[in-house]
């Protein structure tokens, strides 16, 4: 595998209001610090070759958050210009920006596109107003539909919509209605997530940390299978356990993660993977900004190493991540990556998973079965 990073993640930690289920690093009501934050980002990007000792033209860029669509187009343009100057950007680079309904309109989206953004990931979650209220989203169903239609009018064809399942009060009919609208608008990529109650969030407190008291596993799986079956019948490929796309619209950036490829990451709280080093940035907004104001910024001021990945760790990650993907664990790719046969390393676990019906083996690869998708954590635990 090429260990030279060809991707960059940029974390934009601002949001209008923290959603009730969210434990991502984000700061509501801090937009007043946007300009100094962008200046810090630009400086970090500029300094990164001296920190990492390597550069290569980027093939994917992802602006995530938080709510990156709160940035002005001029900010996005400055960030992409800095990445281009520092690394170079390939002509067909996939450049994704996460956007939330209620923070975008057609004019702003057109400006983002002119900056170079060519893929939008819209945080819809549901088109049921009662479900959106439960989640604490800032938008309603109409605003979500307006955002999708504005994106398409602005010229975006590579669109992804997030969809959440297993929410208290959510019905199978509301899931079907949301899906029907996505299909009517020819959305080519859907990310589907079951609600997880994260400790420290309002929803964790509200539901006492036990989602199964309010949504049974059977109800959650019924919703999941409804989405997967409907999308499969409409030309979507289940290319990753939580993502489905029409051919050619898979998220290239996210596939980079699932292939355990190295990548740069910039911004407060962002996590990077360079060489065999995984590390992070400070999750304190002021600490991050102030570190990059120093005239003699050192690597250790900004990039905090967390672990060195051993060969054994990489073999585990290969299995864990590839089983998430529709393409599965390729025997040929494992052999090419590590110089040994996958069965010689993981034979006992693979045989056990085959016997339990969690995986299948065909055409030189191991795949999760339908049962395996529902019980994926049982497989993943074998490689942790």
RAPE-V96817 format. One record per backbone hydrogen bond with DSSP energy under -1.0 kcal/mol. NH is the residue of the N-H (numbers start at 1). CO is the residue of the C=O. Records with the same first field share a line. If there is no record, write none. Layout:
BEGIN
NH: CO  CO
END
This chain:
BEGIN
8: 60
9: 264
10: 62
11: 266
12: 64
15: 27
20: 135
22: 19
27: 13
29: 15
33: 30
34: 31
37: 33
38: 34
39: 35
40: 36
41: 37
42: 38
43: 39
44: 40
45: 41
46: 42
47: 43
48: 44
50: 47
51: 47
52: 48
53: 49
58: 88
59: 6
60: 6
61: 94
62: 8
63: 96
64: 10
67: 14
70: 67
71: 68
75: 72
76: 72
77: 73
78: 74
79: 75
80: 76
81: 77
82: 78
83: 79
84: 80
85: 81
86: 82
87: 83
88: 83
90: 58
93: 90
94: 59
96: 61
97: 119
98: 63
99: 121
103: 100
109: 105
110: 106
111: 107
112: 108
113: 109
114: 110
115: 111
117: 112
118: 95
119: 95
120: 158
121: 97
122: 160
123: 99
124: 122
125: 162
126: 124
132: 128
133: 129
134: 130
135: 131
137: 132
144: 140
145: 141
146: 142
147: 143
148: 144
149: 145
150: 146
151: 147
152: 148
153: 149
154: 150
155: 152
156: 151
159: 157
160: 120
161: 189
162: 122
163: 191
164: 125
165: 193
170: 167
175: 171
176: 172
177: 173
178: 174
179: 175
180: 176
181: 177
182: 178
183: 179
184: 180
185: 181
186: 183
187: 182
190: 244
191: 161
192: 242
193: 163
195: 165
201: 198
203: 20
205: 201
206: 202
207: 203
208: 205
209: 204
210: 207
213: 210
214: 211
215: 211
220: 216
221: 217
222: 218
223: 219
224: 220
225: 221
226: 222
227: 223
228: 224
229: 225
230: 226
231: 227
232: 228
233: 229
235: 232
236: 231
237: 245
239: 237
240: 243
241: 324
243: 240
244: 190
245: 237
246: 188
249: 246
255: 251
256: 252
257: 253
258: 254
259: 255
260: 257
261: 256
263: 273
264: 7
266: 9
269: 282
270: 267
272: 279
273: 263
274: 277
277: 274
278: 307
279: 272
280: 304
281: 270
288: 284
289: 285
290: 286
291: 287
292: 288
293: 290
301: 298
302: 299
303: 299
304: 280
306: 278
307: 278
309: 276
314: 310
315: 311
316: 312
317: 313
318: 314
319: 315
320: 316
321: 317
322: 318
323: 319
325: 322
326: 239
328: 325
329: 366
331: 364
334: 330
335: 331
336: 332
337: 333
338: 334
339: 335
346: 342
347: 343
350: 346
351: 347
352: 348
353: 349
354: 350
355: 351
356: 352
357: 354
358: 353
359: 353
360: 367
362: 365
365: 362
366: 329
367: 360
369: 358
373: 369
374: 370
375: 371
378: 375
380: 376
381: 377
382: 379
383: 380
384: 381
END
